[in-house]
Amino acid sequence: MLAIKRDLFGTGRARQYDLAHVKHLRVVTPSFNPFDFSSALQFWGIGGGLIAFDYGAKTFRFGAGVEEAEAQGIVTRLKSRHAFA
């Protein structure tokens, strides 16, 4: 299982994803759309992020508070522990 917790001021909820269904783990370039509410939240470190993966028909992003080099290190480490398609 891959557990991701979104945390704001010490509180948040964790979601779990079955590793068998996690595909194409990658670092993505940040995108900003001023007309998209979730883009505005990224400024505060909520929602989105530089690390993305496909899960079923959806793409999930996390790691909003990390720099690009840090995100690449996280992806590399996760890939060394599990073979993502």
C-alpha positions in Angstrom: 0.0 0.0 0.0 1.1 3.6 -0.7 -0.3 6.0 1.9 -0.4 9.7 1.2 -1.4 12.2 3.9 -2.4 15.8 3.1 -1.6 17.8 6.2 -2.4 21.4 7.1 -1.4 22.7 10.5 -0.9 19.2 11.8 -4.2 17.8 10.8 -5.2 15.9 7.7 -6.4 12.6 6.3 -4.4 9.8 4.8 -5.5 7.9 1.7 -4.1 4.5 0.7 -3.5 3.2 -2.8 -2.8 -0.4 -3.8 0.7 -0.5 -5.3 -0.5 -3.1 -7.9 -2.6 -0.3 -9.4 -0.1 2.6 -9.2 1.3 3.3 -12.6 3.7 5.8 -14.2 5.1 7.4 -11.0 6.9 10.5 -12.1 8.0 14.1 -11.4 5.8 16.7 -13.3 6.4 20.3 -13.9 4.2 22.6 -11.8 1.2 24.1 -13.6 -0.7 27.2 -12.5 -4.2 28.2 -13.8 -5.5 31.3 -12.0 -9.1 30.2 -12.8 -8.6 26.8 -11.1 -9.3 26.6 -7.4 -6.8 23.8 -6.8 -4.1 25.8 -8.4 -4.7 28.6 -5.9 -4.4 26.1 -3.0 -1.0 25.0 -4.3 0.4 28.4 -3.3 -0.4 27.5 0.3 1.1 24.0 0.0 -2.4 22.3 -0.2 -3.3 20.1 -3.1 -1.3 19.2 -6.2 2.4 18.7 -6.1 5.4 17.8 -8.2 5.0 14.0 -7.9 2.3 12.3 -9.9 1.0 8.8 -10.5 -1.8 7.2 -12.4 -4.3 5.1 -10.5 -7.1 3.7 -12.5 -8.5 6.4 -14.8 -7.3 9.2 -12.6 -4.0 11.0 -12.0 -3.0 11.9 -8.4 -0.4 14.5 -7.4 1.3 15.0 -4.1 4.4 16.6 -2.6 3.3 20.2 -2.8 5.9 21.3 -0.3 9.0 19.8 -2.0 11.4 21.2 -4.5 12.0 19.6 -7.9 15.3 18.0 -6.9 13.7 16.6 -3.7 10.8 15.3 -5.7 13.2 13.5 -8.1 14.9 11.9 -5.1 11.6 10.7 -3.6 10.5 9.2 -6.9 13.9 7.5 -7.4 13.7 6.0 -3.9 10.1 4.8 -4.3 11.0 3.2 -7.6 14.0 1.4 -6.0 11.6 -0.2 -3.5 8.8 -1.1 -5.9 8.5 -1.7 -9.7 5.9 0.8 -10.9 4.7 0.3 -14.5 
